[in-house]
Amino acid sequence: LLPILMETSLEYIKHNRVRLKEGSQKQVIEIFKEFFESIKGTVKGLKGYAILENIENDKETVVLTFWENREDMENYYSKDNKILSDLVDKVKPMFEQMPERSDYKIALFEVD
């Protein structure tokens, strides 16, 4: 499911924790899948993504985006990114609260 990203110069991860309204998880995940498919290969520095469903809480979804460098990640998540803000506007009615975002620098990442 998750492509192996170790061949690239992957350094940063943006963690997006989304709290959803009851019964909207499947629809939001489909919208996210379509979105990422539509931008694949077009966003500078974006190396991949993962969409995670919380097993014990269907009102929570986590989206991880994997980045080559911090500058590209910050540019993508800026207020000026119309592509991202259009996505947020589309799914906002299904949010219980706006996403919580955190930045991480990879210390170790290994997939067998």
Secondary structure as UniProt FT lines:
FT   TURN            6..7
FT   STRAND          12..20
FT   TURN            22..23
FT   HELIX           25..39
FT   TURN            40..42
FT   TURN            44..45
FT   STRAND          46..53
FT   TURN            58..59
FT   STRAND          60..67
FT   HELIX           70..76
FT   TURN            79..80
FT   HELIX           82..91
FT   HELIX           92..94
FT   STRAND          95..105
//
